[in-house]
């Protein structure tokens, strides 16, 4: 009879075991989609909030879903007129969260929950944002690809033939907006700065409205990159001259159309007269004339224009000088709702650059820093590089433009200059990959950008600490969590950017990539048909007598664009920080460095140190195995392998190439190259060592 | 007027400078073609030699061209009946060189010149060869390819459509013979043991005669590998049954034909009933019946038969047992001009094998060791591996077959058993590459084989020392030659084979190559259509409970083929040398090794040590740059890079594969893998890391 029973005892036991096994396995797998917002079992909390709005509803939901404080506590959420608060700032009190804006209440809610998660005890304080506008720039194309995106295709676009908004879309956009809100990001530019005129076509704007509607309940405003020649290219006008009345009318109509769909539309981001993009100069007008035309049109809607200063002609002898040369003379000519968006360094998001001399130099113009969260020049989504330290380095750099203490942070956040608007932008690293950013640790860069945009005085150690604790949760059985995991992982993150500098372009070297993929080394790369300021030899200037770009007074004098005493400090090889040495100086191979080594030996050492740092990261991560779910452990482990191989390729490629000029030996105590220079010149470094995910790989 | 002069002073100066430059450059280039026989400026010597012969003429020429002794010295060369001399042995006296054979005089001349080159003072002594026949086996095919050749195509063959003998051929064969004579090699088998029946076709034999004529003046006799089915396949007979009268007649006629062309023809080498080759078993006859038939025919001509014991069927449970199983029962049945040619180990030229149990076990049969000079299983011509230590290890292994001290050397050189003929064979590593052997350091293996064939008691340190000093000559400006070059290079050579074992198959692992190229790691390699004893899992037997092939008494009992007390020593895991551990034992992963580590940790350590050893070789070589011509320096430097990358691939591939079974972590103090197992499984290791030269690469 037992055999005839539909479920025998043995079967049930087996079934139960299988279920248990699946549960355990699933529990140990984590695709990272939850980011730093992983759920905990909440205790009960009573929320009192008189006002009703989608943003406030989200604040209430977050608190109810994530409350880790006293069980049954009562919390008031209130929009107040507290003068100690600024913009979206908030005040946390034992009994409530107060802000002048609804978004501020939401940020306060996330901050409170974060502090509960981190077991921080002091939950009474005021927090005001450093910047009014904290914006992600998505370099997403309408066809769904992402320029310099390494985490899959666009979350916003998948081609103009597929503009339907699905429930999956809405779910993802809502998750995206929530993640942004959790770190204070309040703006998203939905498309590439290399913008198609088609962006402004009605059918695409319809999708923009849908996105904006999804982001709005989390306080995230929507912006668009626009192509300056849209009036002609999309509107069919004969010109796009910004002073042409028909053109102005076209833009006015377009703005009305947009604001009808998106009443809180944030404004335009413009890449004009830069790398082939159209701009006012095509019509004999200045950047100011172009930007102001758009600004005047957006003004009645409270919209702004973010106008990029990333310009350089192919003829100038020093690309590093050009943004300053073009924009400094225009200081004071821009409307107060124009913000000049300036990349952190004078060239282009290199692993290390000195700050752009425009910071602090534009005194009568709003200026916003542009950081790159996506790792275009830092190993794509293959390399573990925590960028917070790089941004912190920039923000804390002293420009001396208004005396000592005129840091980039203070020059841009309104502390020094009376900007109507303050803002900061980050080029997003987000795509359709289930973990959003390709590399799990690249999530930390999204996180860090938001945190620094909110508070530009934060230290990277604090940010790393927060991110690790929020992102990785110890298993109940974990022992030695603090010293075995948090400590070494934080140390690795904080060291990672310097490691990348060491193995790729130490001592001020920059832009020595092979080809346009910006992945592997190519100090030799200089095809005849490529403009010279896109080729590495232009930047490293290696010769038998030395290496480095002479930007001193006797060279291109880009040092002259900095304020004193910095200009003189940089100008003098003895006082120029060695991290910027080859950026500002052409230095003899046997120049004696502070270490006592020659420049050549120092260079060799830096590359070697870089390789060994990544090897050490591998050890750190492998030791962390017991603390991490198997899925993320394996993923990061695999990418660290690629990073080590890449670091070796960088070291060998650069040292063997530069050795042709230095004619010096790699110090015998260092590990020897394992590649031939000719071999490295002949292969695509992405195929040799990497398996970059996402768009770049599919192309 | 000056302008009209055909050669102005400036022009002449420039021309002279260019000439000087070319001369210096050429002087520093060395393609290695001279081997260890680089020329020196001789002083004068007067040679007295009553007899005249081509061999003696060559001896005289060598002495006159290379004399570094007292200027104007007088030297007698004399063939004597000195009873203290054996075979080609010679006696060096202050006033002359004496031998019972003309070849012995030539060997004595080379020895004397070598001692002068090495600045050795004691030049009075007797030297007798350990083996009567010191033979290179060329695995050259008639089409010019070389099986397991990595130094270009055959020096003997380039296809049956091109049998013409050119003056270049003759020059090369003469250089080859001279190099052999300089180290005592006195026989060459001109073609692959996997022999085409076409080898014995008249047109090919004509070329054999030409080769034999070129080798003879240097005392090198010519042999051929023959296909056992030649009577049918070439002669058109219905059978090749060795007891068939027509077959015997065919062989008799063929022998006569050969001896007419080559009166001192050495004999046949036969690979029979092995890896698909035909043999007497195809006709129900034993190896003895097959070999004896040929031996009887060659006997009148003083020819010999070298009959290979490299046999294994696809059905036996342990390939390592099979040669012994087949040949031991035949002991005593072979003619006295048959020599059984036994590979050093029971499997197939692995980086490390215990000696073949046939050594010493065949007590009434002539046995000759077969070593592999070409690096089929040791990195081809990409890896620097000095094989002398491997052969020394084998020769000095004690078989205990006739009590303690019954070394492989003594079991094969006539010291213990009364062999009619003694012989040793080396599978050549020679091809058309300008440096003969692909890797410059592979020349040392040719050299070492010759030296050990002459004196099987020589130590590898002495051989390495000789080779380095003869092969690399210090520039006049060189300082610290002994400690800066000789010492570290010798150390590197002596360590190199153990390094190869460490990074490829330590602790007794064997035959874990991917595919038939025998280059990179493939412990996973087991295609369904390949016989299992050609696949690595057959050999490593990795499972969750441990790893290694159980050849103990409770396993395949291959230990039982060894004499006591060795058999018991190998049988006991506690007394089995750890270098052979996984050869003889299936060992639990957590077995405690002598180091105190678990087996798994020890395995990880060995691989890691191997990688670092090669890195160290790179340093040693780079430091030697000042002492070596640029051409050989760059060549070796480049191959050491490949070797380091290969070592990494080996380490990663093997550890990541075995880790699937061990389920244990690679000790955290060790450098982490940089490859993914799946990636290594998906690529051809030769394309991944290597650029092997020669035939294998062209295929």
Interface residues (C-beta under 8 A of the other chain):
Chain A: X615 X618 X619 X622 X623 X625 X638 X640 X641 X644 X645 X648 X665 X666 X668 X671 X672 X673 X674 X675 X676
Chain B: X615 X618 X619 X622 X623 X625 X638 X640 X641 X644 X645 X648 X665 X666 X668 X671 X672 X673 X674 X675 X676
